[in-house]
Amino acid sequence: MEKYPKVNRNVYFLLGCPCAGKTTVAKLLTKRNNIYCLSGDERRFDFYKHADVSRHKYMTMDTSGFWQWSLDEMADWERGVISEQTPMIIRELNKLSESHKFVLFEGMIDIKYLLSVAERDHIAYLTVDRAVCENDFFGRDDHNGMKSSIMRTEGISEEEKKRRLDIRQEAAITAFYEDAQNMGLQCFSREDISSPLDMAKHIEQYFGL
């Protein structure tokens, strides 16, 4: 993966496992603190436009046989794409930080790489029990679109549709359900702080906003 300079000090990161509440809390932080927020989910497909086959194995991978991949292959691809996009994300964040007082990134990122270029006290990680991830996964707007696409697929049985839903959900959760506490990150649990507003206040205090 390409290297990139240190993250600017006015950039913050709101990370977390799927369905932990990142997007909801990020919107609150943005509104309450006049922060510019970059959403990884919203920008993910734009980064594909800059993929180079010589440097980006996963973003340029042939996925025509995606539904024949194993769970491990799917999860590895998920992680690989995010890993390759991480330097692109950081480059964009540093550029945004030149014209905004505070910049917040919300979404998935290569944490190990991030820790080599950013300060730990600028990273907050939201957690939730894995069972909650599995229960809520397709209730999210972006994931619900994935579900609808699978359910509309023609020429496959209902059993195959269910298999695709199950393996797609499991791969995404497996890829990004990190043991962030062991990485030395400050974690905030959705079970302990159930109100998004209270979660936002805790993170504001942690970031010193």
Secondary structure, 3 states (H helix, E strand, C coil): CCCCCCCCCCEEEEEECCCCCHHHHHHHHHHHHCCEEEEHHHHHHHHHHHCCCCCCCCCCCCCCCHHHCCHHHHHHHHHHHHHHHHHHHHHHHHHHHCCCCCEEEECCCCHHHHHCCCCHHHEEEEECCHHHHHHHHHHCHHHHHHHHHHHCCCCCCHHHHHHHHHHHHHHHHHHHCCCHHHHCCEEEECCCCCCHHHHHHHHHHHHCC
